[in-house]
């Protein structure tokens, strides 16, 4: 690492010296070109895909994938990480100063996309004490220049809102200013003010880096509410973390209070105008972040070397958080189109390889667990910042955690996540997911239902892979308003490709006996059935739209599968269907019949069967000879005849 740093410093000095006197010296250019291949190997090795340590665990009645979506450097020793970051920073600084021209040799090139990916990755790996490195990287306009992709070509260099925000956060408080000054001196340079001296011998103290790190968290059982502790140093922005860009769109806006300080309840007009400015600035940061994310997804190299190494579930969680901003954000013409495009791109991975059920299942489980993990980590951080900062060791007499337990928690953080612990990570993630879905439902009913982008985000929680408790909770909270889950485009064409794609993503499979998919949870099936009997019993294909068709598809799939299985499944289906309107029963049975009679029994066959039965009102072929549900009476004879007819279809 030291050799690479010194070599790059020498090359940079030679090149800058040549530029000062004119063109770059031929010997220097030859040396730079000869090292391009080695530099490229260093960069690509550092950008290799993340480590994945995945296992399946059971949460509720669903299999949930416990996937630690971590960077390849997550297990690297802290001292070694400092050396690697120093060498990579020297390389990043050299490359970013080499543009607009790219470095190439022997057919290999280090173009802007690869170097950008390298810079983005390094930003997320910088540790406390590297604030000076972060400031230098963030000052490179090329990392945030998107004019080639989405902006009109201009000759002016405009600072990105992302740059200005992060650079401002590096020196907002006295603590962060002292840390930045400390970091610059560690680089053998001057501090942030001329009077503070230069070099490490001018440091105010010889504090170790460990003194600047947050104290380890105790196990959750040592807290009444399970929230994490916080300390003053947690206000420092570094380390940003590998999801630093996505954290930009899920941050908190803290407006100035509009109440007058006199306490008389009057409105402070200056604060009101100031808040408007805050919102516009915050929305500019969100729009700029979304724009950069979209550029990463559309650029093959940026996606392969950076964005693609971050689990889609985590990206989706932070993206959906945009809906929880003030309503003005959803009305912002800069934000909504980018939100819709990115949501479609992130969810498109689950539409790949329709017939490869195993691949779809693994991708879905990994995505949902990453979503839940991101929600848990984000929630824990938010709750910690809301609490009044206290020392983690303040209460020495509390009986909730003995000294021995504290020491064990400090040495072994995995103890709190063991399977025998009722507050394990899986349980906490489900709890945080419930709270997040509750916040989304409240915002959706208050103002979000009028925006199609919000509706699409809400329906994401109805897709397979989420625990039944989450799906059931969302349906319960939206009782009486479930018809709002249909977008305007889908309402205008109730059997069009838009709603067909939505139904396809929301269903867990076709006929289990044919396509090998798993049967749905009883809790989910009961929830859909109860929704069609309660406040939403009036729903029809035209009025209920997406949710009505989805409910019919779920219950019909279960009916078709039960007719092929044991008697207990048939009786459970009978119980769920009892009390439904005759029209709904007719749609369910016809859909099940068409699914059983399909050749492959795939998910797209189920979607087509729902359209034919509920929207197009097509009659079944005369060869089935089924006069089902002749009246509103729900009697045993009718049920037995219907089950026999379905079983005959399956046999034939």
C-alpha positions as CSV (number, residue, x, y, z in Angstrom):
1,X,0.0,0.0,0.0
2,X,2.8,2.4,0.9
3,X,4.6,1.6,-2.4
4,X,1.4,2.3,-4.5
5,X,0.9,5.6,-2.7
6,X,4.4,6.8,-3.2
7,X,4.5,5.6,-6.8
8,X,1.3,7.5,-7.6
9,X,2.5,10.6,-5.8
10,X,5.6,10.5,-7.9
11,X,3.7,10.1,-11.1
12,X,1.3,12.9,-10.2
13,X,4.2,15.2,-9.4
14,X,6.0,14.4,-12.7
15,X,2.8,14.9,-14.7
16,X,1.9,18.1,-13.0
17,X,5.4,19.4,-13.4
18,X,5.3,18.5,-17.1
19,X,2.0,20.2,-17.5
20,X,3.4,23.3,-15.9
21,X,6.2,23.5,-18.5
22,X,4.1,22.5,-21.4
23,X,3.1,19.1,-22.8
24,X,3.5,15.9,-20.8
25,X,7.0,14.5,-21.1
26,X,7.1,11.4,-23.3
27,X,8.9,9.4,-20.6
28,X,6.2,10.3,-18.1
29,X,3.4,9.4,-20.5
30,X,5.1,6.1,-21.3
31,X,5.4,5.2,-17.6
32,X,1.8,6.1,-17.0
33,X,0.6,4.0,-19.9
34,X,2.8,1.0,-18.8
35,X,1.2,1.1,-15.4
36,X,-2.4,1.3,-16.7
37,X,-2.9,-2.5,-16.7
38,X,-1.7,-2.8,-13.1
39,X,-3.9,0.1,-12.0
40,X,-6.9,-1.4,-13.7
41,X,-6.3,-4.7,-11.9
42,X,-6.2,-3.0,-8.6
43,X,-9.4,-1.1,-9.3
44,X,-11.3,-4.1,-10.6
45,X,-10.2,-6.3,-7.7
46,X,-11.5,-3.7,-5.2
47,X,-14.8,-3.6,-7.1
48,X,-15.5,-7.3,-7.0
49,X,-18.9,-8.4,-6.0
50,X,-19.9,-8.3,-2.4
51,X,-19.7,-11.3,-0.1
52,X,-23.0,-13.2,0.4
53,X,-23.7,-15.4,3.4
54,X,-27.2,-16.6,3.0
55,X,-29.3,-19.1,4.9
56,X,-33.0,-19.7,5.2
57,X,-34.8,-19.3,8.4
58,X,-38.5,-19.5,9.3
59,X,-40.2,-16.2,10.3
60,X,-43.9,-16.8,11.0
61,X,-45.0,-19.3,8.4
62,X,-42.8,-18.1,5.5
63,X,-39.2,-18.9,4.7
64,X,-37.2,-15.8,5.1
65,X,-33.7,-15.5,3.9
66,X,-31.2,-14.2,6.5
67,X,-28.8,-12.6,4.0
68,X,-25.9,-10.5,5.2
69,X,-25.6,-8.1,2.3
70,X,-22.1,-6.8,3.1
71,X,-19.2,-5.4,1.3
72,X,-16.2,-7.6,0.6
73,X,-14.2,-5.4,3.0
74,X,-16.6,-5.8,5.9
75,X,-14.4,-8.5,7.6
76,X,-11.1,-6.7,6.9
77,X,-9.2,-5.8,10.0
78,X,-9.5,-2.1,10.8
79,X,-5.8,-1.4,10.6
80,X,-5.5,-3.1,7.2
81,X,-8.5,-1.2,6.1
82,X,-6.8,2.1,6.8
83,X,-3.8,1.1,4.6
84,X,-6.1,-0.1,1.8
85,X,-8.2,3.1,1.9
86,X,-5.0,5.2,1.8
87,X,-3.7,3.4,-1.3
88,X,-7.1,3.5,-3.0
89,X,-7.5,7.2,-2.2
90,X,-4.1,7.9,-3.8
91,X,-5.2,5.9,-6.9
92,X,-8.6,7.6,-7.0
93,X,-7.1,11.0,-6.7
94,X,-4.6,10.2,-9.6
95,X,-7.3,8.9,-11.9
96,X,-9.9,11.6,-11.3
97,X,-7.2,14.2,-12.1
98,X,-6.4,12.4,-15.3
99,X,-9.7,13.2,-17.0
100,X,-11.3,14.2,-19.4
101,X,-8.9,11.8,-21.2
102,X,-9.1,8.1,-20.3
103,X,-6.1,5.9,-19.6
104,X,-5.7,2.9,-21.9
105,X,-3.1,0.3,-22.7
106,X,-3.1,-3.1,-24.5
107,X,-6.8,-2.8,-25.3
108,X,-7.8,-2.1,-21.7
109,X,-9.1,1.2,-20.6
110,X,-9.9,3.0,-17.4
111,X,-12.8,5.2,-18.6
112,X,-15.0,7.6,-16.6
113,X,-17.5,4.9,-15.5
114,X,-15.0,2.6,-14.0
115,X,-13.3,5.4,-12.1
116,X,-16.6,6.8,-10.9
117,X,-17.6,3.4,-9.6
118,X,-14.2,3.3,-7.8
119,X,-14.8,6.7,-6.3
120,X,-18.4,5.9,-5.1
121,X,-17.2,2.6,-3.5
122,X,-14.3,4.3,-1.8
123,X,-16.5,7.0,-0.3
124,X,-18.6,4.4,1.4
125,X,-15.5,2.7,2.9
126,X,-13.8,5.7,4.4
127,X,-13.5,5.6,8.2
128,X,-13.4,8.1,10.9
129,X,-10.2,10.2,10.4
130,X,-10.6,10.1,6.6
131,X,-12.7,13.3,6.5
132,X,-10.0,15.0,4.5
133,X,-10.1,12.2,1.9
134,X,-13.8,12.5,1.7
135,X,-13.7,16.2,1.2
136,X,-11.2,15.9,-1.7
137,X,-13.2,13.1,-3.4
138,X,-16.5,15.1,-3.0
139,X,-14.8,18.1,-4.6
140,X,-14.3,16.2,-7.9
141,X,-17.1,17.4,-10.2
142,X,-16.7,14.5,-12.6
143,X,-18.2,12.1,-10.0
144,X,-21.5,14.0,-10.1
145,X,-21.5,15.3,-13.6
146,X,-24.6,13.8,-15.4
147,X,-24.8,16.2,-18.3
148,X,-24.1,13.5,-20.8
149,X,-27.0,11.4,-19.6
150,X,-29.8,13.7,-18.5
151,X,-28.8,17.4,-18.7
152,X,-28.3,19.9,-21.5
153,X,-24.7,20.4,-22.6
154,X,-23.3,23.6,-21.1
155,X,-19.8,24.9,-20.6
156,X,-20.4,25.9,-17.0
157,X,-19.5,23.6,-14.1
158,X,-22.4,23.5,-11.7
159,X,-21.9,22.0,-8.3
160,X,-24.2,19.1,-7.6
161,X,-26.6,19.4,-4.6
162,X,-25.2,16.1,-3.4
163,X,-21.7,17.6,-3.3
164,X,-22.7,20.8,-1.5
165,X,-24.8,18.9,1.1
166,X,-22.2,16.4,2.0
167,X,-19.4,19.0,2.0
168,X,-21.5,21.2,4.3
169,X,-22.1,18.2,6.6
170,X,-18.4,17.7,7.0
171,X,-18.0,21.0,8.8
172,X,-21.4,21.9,10.3
173,X,-20.7,21.6,14.0
174,X,-17.7,22.5,16.1
175,X,-17.0,18.7,16.6
176,X,-17.1,18.0,12.8
177,X,-14.9,21.1,12.1
178,X,-12.3,19.9,14.7
179,X,-12.4,16.4,13.2
180,X,-12.0,17.7,9.7
181,X,-9.0,19.9,10.8
182,X,-7.6,16.8,12.6
183,X,-8.0,14.7,9.4
184,X,-6.2,17.2,7.1
185,X,-3.3,17.4,9.5
186,X,-3.0,13.6,9.4
187,X,-2.5,13.9,5.7
188,X,0.7,16.0,6.5
189,X,-1.1,19.1,5.3
190,X,-2.5,22.3,6.8
191,X,-5.7,22.5,8.9
192,X,-8.9,24.1,7.7
193,X,-7.7,27.4,9.0
194,X,-4.2,29.0,8.6
195,X,-3.8,29.5,12.4
196,X,-4.3,25.8,13.2
197,X,-0.8,24.8,11.9
198,X,0.3,22.2,9.5
199,X,1.2,18.5,9.7
200,X,0.6,15.8,12.4
201,X,3.0,17.7,14.8
202,X,0.4,20.5,15.0
203,X,-2.4,18.2,16.2
204,X,-4.3,19.5,19.3
205,X,-4.2,16.0,20.8
206,X,-2.9,12.5,20.0
207,X,-6.3,10.9,20.3
208,X,-6.6,7.5,18.9
209,X,-9.2,6.6,16.3
210,X,-10.9,4.3,18.7
211,X,-11.7,7.3,20.8
212,X,-13.7,8.7,17.9
213,X,-15.7,5.6,17.3
214,X,-19.2,5.0,18.7
215,X,-19.2,2.7,21.7
216,X,-20.5,-0.9,21.0
217,X,-24.2,-1.4,21.3
218,X,-25.5,-3.6,24.1
219,X,-27.9,-6.3,23.4
220,X,-31.5,-5.2,22.7
221,X,-32.7,-6.8,25.9
222,X,-30.9,-4.2,27.9
223,X,-33.1,-1.5,26.6
224,X,-36.8,-1.0,27.4
225,X,-37.7,-0.2,23.8
226,X,-35.0,-2.1,22.0
227,X,-33.6,1.1,20.6
228,X,-29.9,1.7,20.0
229,X,-27.8,4.0,22.0
230,X,-26.3,7.2,20.6
231,X,-23.3,9.3,21.4
232,X,-22.2,12.8,20.4
233,X,-19.7,11.4,17.9
234,X,-22.6,9.8,16.0
235,X,-23.3,13.2,14.6
236,X,-20.1,13.0,12.5
237,X,-21.0,12.1,8.9
238,X,-18.0,9.8,8.3
239,X,-18.3,6.8,7.8
240,X,-20.9,7.3,5.2
241,X,-21.5,3.5,4.6
242,X,-21.8,1.7,1.4
243,X,-25.5,2.8,1.0
244,X,-24.5,6.5,1.3
245,X,-26.2,7.6,-1.9
246,X,-29.5,5.8,-1.0
247,X,-29.3,7.3,2.5
248,X,-29.6,10.7,0.8
249,X,-33.2,10.0,-0.2
250,X,-34.3,8.6,3.1
251,X,-32.9,11.3,5.4
252,X,-35.0,13.6,7.6
253,X,-35.9,17.2,6.8
254,X,-35.9,19.3,10.0
255,X,-37.8,22.5,9.3
256,X,-37.7,25.6,11.5
257,X,-40.6,25.9,13.9
258,X,-43.2,28.3,12.4
259,X,-44.5,29.2,15.9
260,X,-43.5,32.6,17.2
261,X,-41.1,32.5,20.1
262,X,-43.4,34.7,22.1
263,X,-45.5,31.7,22.9
264,X,-48.8,33.4,21.8
265,X,-49.5,31.0,19.0
266,X,-48.7,33.5,16.3
267,X,-47.0,32.4,13.1
268,X,-43.4,33.4,12.4
269,X,-43.5,34.4,8.7
270,X,-39.7,34.4,8.4
271,X,-39.6,30.8,9.6
272,X,-42.4,29.9,7.1
273,X,-40.4,31.4,4.2
274,X,-37.3,29.7,5.5
275,X,-39.0,26.3,5.5
276,X,-40.1,26.8,1.9
277,X,-36.5,27.3,1.0
278,X,-35.4,24.3,3.1
279,X,-38.0,22.1,1.3
280,X,-36.9,23.2,-2.1
281,X,-33.2,22.6,-1.3
282,X,-34.0,19.2,0.2
283,X,-36.1,18.2,-2.9
284,X,-33.2,19.3,-5.0
285,X,-30.9,16.9,-3.2
286,X,-33.4,14.1,-3.5
287,X,-33.9,14.8,-7.2
288,X,-30.1,14.9,-7.8
289,X,-29.6,11.6,-5.9
290,X,-32.4,9.9,-7.9
291,X,-30.8,11.2,-11.1
292,X,-27.4,9.8,-10.1
293,X,-29.0,6.4,-9.2
294,X,-30.7,6.2,-12.6
295,X,-27.4,7.0,-14.3
296,X,-25.9,4.1,-12.4
297,X,-28.6,1.7,-13.5
298,X,-28.4,2.8,-17.2
299,X,-24.6,2.7,-17.4
300,X,-23.5,-0.9,-17.8
301,X,-20.1,-0.5,-16.1
302,X,-21.4,1.6,-13.2
303,X,-24.1,-1.1,-12.6
304,X,-21.7,-4.0,-12.9
305,X,-18.9,-2.5,-10.7
306,X,-21.0,-0.6,-8.1
307,X,-24.8,-0.3,-8.2
308,X,-25.2,-4.0,-9.0
309,X,-23.2,-5.0,-5.9
310,X,-25.9,-3.6,-3.6
311,X,-28.9,-5.7,-3.0
312,X,-32.0,-4.5,-4.7
313,X,-34.1,-4.8,-1.6
314,X,-32.1,-2.3,0.3
315,X,-32.3,0.1,-2.6
316,X,-36.0,-0.3,-2.8
317,X,-36.5,0.4,0.9
318,X,-34.7,3.7,0.7
319,X,-36.4,4.6,-2.6
320,X,-39.9,4.0,-1.1
321,X,-39.0,6.3,1.8
322,X,-39.4,9.2,-0.7
323,X,-43.2,8.7,-0.4
324,X,-43.0,9.7,3.3
325,X,-41.6,13.2,2.5
326,X,-44.1,16.0,2.6
327,X,-46.7,15.8,-0.2
328,X,-44.9,18.5,-2.1
329,X,-42.2,16.0,-3.0
330,X,-44.7,13.8,-4.9
331,X,-45.9,16.9,-6.8
332,X,-42.3,17.9,-7.7
333,X,-41.9,17.3,-11.4
334,X,-38.2,16.5,-10.9
335,X,-38.8,13.7,-8.4
336,X,-41.9,11.7,-9.5
337,X,-40.7,10.6,-13.0
338,X,-37.4,9.5,-11.5
339,X,-39.1,7.6,-8.7
340,X,-41.4,5.7,-11.1
341,X,-38.5,4.8,-13.4
342,X,-36.2,3.6,-10.7
343,X,-39.0,1.6,-9.0
344,X,-39.7,-0.1,-12.3
345,X,-36.0,-0.9,-12.8
346,X,-35.5,-2.2,-9.3
347,X,-38.6,-4.5,-9.5
348,X,-37.8,-5.6,-13.1
349,X,-35.3,-8.2,-11.9
350,X,-38.2,-10.3,-10.6
351,X,-39.7,-10.5,-14.1
352,X,-36.6,-12.1,-15.6
353,X,-36.7,-15.8,-16.4
354,X,-40.4,-16.5,-15.9
355,X,-40.0,-20.3,-16.1
356,X,-37.0,-20.5,-13.8
357,X,-38.9,-20.8,-10.5
358,X,-35.8,-21.6,-8.4
359,X,-34.0,-18.5,-9.6
360,X,-37.1,-16.3,-9.0
361,X,-37.6,-17.7,-5.5
362,X,-34.0,-17.1,-4.5
363,X,-34.0,-13.6,-5.9
364,X,-37.3,-12.7,-4.2
365,X,-36.2,-14.0,-0.8
366,X,-32.9,-12.3,-0.9
367,X,-34.5,-9.0,-2.0
368,X,-37.2,-9.1,0.7
369,X,-34.7,-9.9,3.5
370,X,-32.4,-7.1,2.3
371,X,-35.4,-4.8,2.4
372,X,-36.2,-5.9,6.0
373,X,-32.6,-5.5,7.1
374,X,-32.4,-2.0,5.6
375,X,-35.6,-1.1,7.4
376,X,-34.3,-2.4,10.7
377,X,-31.0,-0.6,10.5
378,X,-32.6,2.6,9.3
379,X,-35.2,2.5,12.1
380,X,-32.6,1.7,14.8
381,X,-30.5,4.7,13.7
382,X,-33.6,7.0,13.6
383,X,-34.8,6.0,17.0
384,X,-31.3,6.5,18.5
385,X,-31.1,10.0,17.2
386,X,-34.5,10.9,18.6
387,X,-33.5,9.9,22.2
388,X,-31.6,12.3,24.4
389,X,-28.0,11.4,24.1
390,X,-26.8,9.6,27.2
391,X,-23.8,7.5,28.0
392,X,-24.3,3.9,27.2
393,X,-22.8,3.0,30.6
394,X,-24.8,5.5,32.6
395,X,-27.1,3.1,34.4
396,X,-24.8,0.7,36.3
397,X,-27.4,-0.5,38.7
398,X,-30.1,-1.6,36.3
399,X,-31.1,-5.2,36.7
400,X,-31.8,-5.7,33.0
401,X,-28.2,-6.3,32.1
402,X,-25.4,-7.4,34.5
403,X,-21.8,-6.4,34.1
404,X,-21.0,-9.9,32.8
405,X,-23.8,-9.5,30.1
406,X,-22.4,-6.1,29.1
407,X,-18.9,-7.5,28.6
408,X,-20.2,-10.5,26.7
409,X,-22.3,-8.2,24.4
410,X,-19.2,-6.0,23.7
411,X,-17.1,-9.1,22.8
412,X,-19.8,-11.0,20.9
413,X,-22.4,-9.0,19.2
414,X,-24.0,-12.1,17.7
415,X,-25.4,-13.1,21.1
416,X,-28.4,-10.8,20.7
417,X,-29.2,-12.3,17.4
418,X,-29.2,-16.0,18.5
419,X,-32.2,-18.2,17.6
420,X,-33.2,-18.7,21.3
421,X,-33.4,-14.9,21.9
422,X,-37.0,-13.6,21.5
423,X,-35.5,-10.3,20.4
424,X,-33.5,-11.9,17.6
425,X,-32.7,-9.9,14.4
426,X,-35.5,-11.6,12.5
427,X,-38.2,-10.6,15.1
428,X,-36.9,-7.1,15.2
429,X,-36.9,-6.8,11.5
430,X,-40.5,-7.9,11.3
431,X,-41.4,-5.4,14.0
432,X,-39.7,-2.5,12.1
433,X,-41.4,-3.6,8.9
434,X,-44.8,-3.5,10.6
435,X,-44.1,0.0,11.8
436,X,-42.9,1.1,8.4
437,X,-45.9,-0.3,6.6
438,X,-48.1,1.4,9.2
439,X,-46.5,4.8,8.4
440,X,-46.9,4.1,4.7
441,X,-50.6,3.3,5.2
442,X,-51.2,6.5,7.2
443,X,-49.5,8.6,4.6
444,X,-51.3,6.8,1.7
445,X,-54.8,7.4,3.2
446,X,-53.9,11.0,4.1
447,X,-52.6,12.1,0.7
448,X,-50.8,9.4,-1.2
449,X,-53.7,7.5,-2.8
450,X,-54.0,10.2,-5.5
451,X,-50.4,9.5,-6.8
452,X,-49.9,6.4,-8.9
453,X,-46.2,6.1,-7.8
454,X,-47.3,5.9,-4.2
455,X,-49.9,3.2,-5.1
456,X,-47.2,1.1,-6.8
457,X,-45.0,1.4,-3.7
458,X,-47.9,0.2,-1.5
459,X,-48.6,-2.8,-3.7
460,X,-45.0,-3.9,-3.4
461,X,-45.8,-5.1,0.1
462,X,-48.4,-7.5,-1.4
463,X,-45.8,-9.3,-3.4
464,X,-44.5,-12.8,-2.5
465,X,-41.7,-13.1,-0.1
466,X,-43.0,-10.7,2.6
467,X,-44.1,-12.4,5.8
468,X,-47.9,-13.1,5.9
469,X,-48.1,-10.7,8.9
470,X,-47.0,-7.8,6.8
471,X,-49.4,-8.6,3.9
472,X,-52.3,-9.1,6.3
473,X,-51.5,-6.0,8.2
474,X,-51.5,-3.8,5.1
475,X,-54.9,-5.2,4.0
476,X,-56.4,-4.7,7.4
477,X,-55.2,-1.1,7.6
478,X,-56.7,-0.3,4.1
479,X,-60.0,-1.9,4.7
480,X,-62.7,0.1,3.0
481,X,-60.1,1.8,0.7
482,X,-58.7,-1.3,-1.1
483,X,-60.2,-0.2,-4.4
484,X,-57.7,2.7,-4.4
485,X,-54.8,0.3,-5.1
486,X,-55.6,0.5,-8.8
487,X,-53.7,3.1,-10.9
488,X,-55.3,5.4,-13.4
489,X,-53.8,3.5,-16.3
490,X,-55.1,0.2,-15.0
491,X,-58.6,1.6,-14.4
492,X,-58.8,2.8,-18.0
493,X,-57.8,-0.7,-19.3
494,X,-58.8,-3.2,-16.7
495,X,-57.4,-6.2,-18.6
496,X,-54.5,-4.4,-20.2
497,X,-50.8,-5.2,-19.9
498,X,-50.2,-2.8,-17.0
499,X,-52.5,-4.6,-14.6
500,X,-51.5,-8.0,-16.0
501,X,-47.9,-7.2,-15.0
502,X,-48.9,-6.0,-11.6
503,X,-50.9,-9.2,-10.9
504,X,-48.1,-11.4,-12.2
505,X,-45.6,-9.8,-9.7
506,X,-48.1,-10.1,-6.8
507,X,-48.9,-13.8,-7.3
508,X,-46.6,-16.5,-5.8
509,X,-47.1,-19.0,-8.6
510,X,-49.5,-20.9,-10.8
511,X,-50.8,-24.4,-10.0
512,X,-48.4,-25.9,-7.5
513,X,-49.0,-29.4,-8.8
514,X,-47.8,-28.3,-12.3
515,X,-45.3,-25.5,-12.0
516,X,-43.7,-26.6,-8.7
517,X,-44.6,-23.4,-6.8
518,X,-45.5,-23.4,-3.1
519,X,-49.0,-23.0,-1.7
520,X,-50.0,-19.8,-0.1
521,X,-50.1,-19.2,3.6
522,X,-53.4,-19.8,5.3
523,X,-53.2,-16.4,7.0
524,X,-52.8,-14.6,3.6
525,X,-55.8,-16.6,2.1
526,X,-58.0,-15.8,5.2
527,X,-57.1,-12.1,4.9
528,X,-58.1,-11.9,1.2
529,X,-61.3,-13.8,1.9
530,X,-62.3,-11.6,4.9
531,X,-61.6,-8.5,2.8
532,X,-64.2,-9.5,0.3
533,X,-66.8,-10.2,3.0
534,X,-66.3,-7.0,5.1
535,X,-66.1,-3.4,4.3
536,X,-65.0,-4.2,0.7
537,X,-67.7,-6.8,0.0
538,X,-69.1,-4.5,-2.7
539,X,-65.9,-4.8,-4.8
540,X,-66.2,-5.9,-8.4
541,X,-63.8,-6.4,-11.2
542,X,-64.4,-2.9,-12.5
543,X,-64.7,-1.1,-9.1
544,X,-62.2,-3.2,-7.2
545,X,-59.7,-3.5,-10.0
546,X,-56.3,-4.7,-8.9
547,X,-57.2,-5.9,-5.4
548,X,-60.4,-7.7,-6.5
549,X,-58.6,-9.6,-9.3
550,X,-55.7,-10.4,-6.9
551,X,-58.1,-11.8,-4.3
552,X,-60.0,-13.9,-6.7
553,X,-56.7,-15.2,-8.1
554,X,-55.4,-16.2,-4.7
555,X,-58.5,-18.0,-3.6
556,X,-59.0,-19.7,-6.9
557,X,-55.4,-20.9,-6.9
558,X,-55.9,-22.4,-3.5
559,X,-59.2,-24.0,-4.5
560,X,-57.6,-25.6,-7.6
561,X,-54.7,-26.8,-5.6
562,X,-56.9,-28.2,-2.8
563,X,-59.0,-30.1,-5.2
564,X,-55.9,-32.0,-6.1
565,X,-54.8,-32.6,-2.6
566,X,-56.1,-33.7,0.8
567,X,-59.6,-33.3,2.2
568,X,-58.4,-30.9,4.9
569,X,-57.4,-28.4,2.2
570,X,-60.8,-28.7,0.5
571,X,-62.6,-28.0,3.8
572,X,-60.4,-25.0,4.4
573,X,-61.3,-23.6,1.0
574,X,-65.0,-24.2,1.7
575,X,-64.7,-22.2,4.9
576,X,-63.0,-19.3,3.2
577,X,-65.6,-19.2,0.4
578,X,-68.6,-19.4,2.6
579,X,-70.4,-16.0,2.8
580,X,-69.0,-14.6,-0.4
581,X,-71.4,-13.1,-3.0
582,X,-72.6,-15.4,-5.7
583,X,-70.8,-13.3,-8.3
584,X,-67.5,-13.7,-6.5
585,X,-68.0,-17.4,-6.0
586,X,-68.7,-17.8,-9.8
587,X,-65.5,-15.9,-10.6
588,X,-63.4,-18.0,-8.2
589,X,-64.7,-21.3,-9.5
590,X,-64.4,-20.4,-13.2
591,X,-60.8,-19.1,-12.6
592,X,-59.9,-22.4,-10.8
593,X,-61.4,-24.4,-13.6
594,X,-59.5,-22.6,-16.3
595,X,-56.3,-22.9,-14.3
596,X,-56.7,-26.7,-13.9
597,X,-57.5,-27.1,-17.6
598,X,-54.4,-25.1,-18.7
599,X,-51.6,-27.2,-20.1
600,X,-48.7,-25.7,-18.0
601,X,-50.6,-24.2,-15.1
602,X,-48.1,-21.3,-14.9
603,X,-48.6,-17.9,-13.2
604,X,-49.4,-16.2,-16.5
605,X,-52.1,-18.8,-17.1
606,X,-53.6,-17.9,-13.8
607,X,-53.6,-14.2,-14.7
608,X,-55.3,-14.9,-18.1
609,X,-57.9,-17.1,-16.3
610,X,-58.8,-14.3,-13.9
611,X,-59.3,-11.9,-16.9
612,X,-61.4,-14.4,-18.8
613,X,-63.6,-15.1,-15.8
614,X,-63.9,-11.7,-14.1
615,X,-63.4,-9.1,-16.8
616,X,-64.4,-10.7,-20.1
617,X,-67.1,-12.9,-18.4
618,X,-66.4,-15.8,-20.8
619,X,-68.4,-18.9,-20.2
620,X,-66.7,-22.2,-19.7
621,X,-66.7,-24.6,-22.6
622,X,-69.8,-26.8,-22.8
623,X,-67.6,-29.9,-22.5
624,X,-67.1,-29.2,-18.8
625,X,-70.9,-29.6,-18.2
626,X,-70.7,-27.5,-15.0
627,X,-73.7,-25.6,-13.8
628,X,-72.1,-24.2,-10.7
629,X,-73.7,-21.9,-8.2
630,X,-77.2,-21.9,-9.7
631,X,-78.4,-19.8,-6.8
632,X,-77.3,-17.9,-3.8
633,X,-77.7,-20.9,-1.6
634,X,-74.5,-22.4,-0.3
635,X,-75.3,-26.1,0.2
636,X,-73.2,-29.2,0.6
637,X,-74.5,-30.8,-2.5
638,X,-73.5,-27.9,-4.7
639,X,-70.0,-27.9,-3.1
640,X,-69.5,-31.7,-3.6
641,X,-70.6,-31.6,-7.2
642,X,-68.2,-28.7,-7.9
643,X,-65.2,-30.4,-6.2
644,X,-65.9,-33.6,-8.2
645,X,-66.0,-31.6,-11.4
646,X,-62.7,-29.9,-10.6
647,X,-61.1,-33.3,-9.7
648,X,-62.3,-34.7,-13.0
649,X,-60.7,-31.8,-14.9
650,X,-57.4,-32.5,-13.1
651,X,-57.5,-36.2,-13.9
652,X,-58.4,-35.6,-17.6
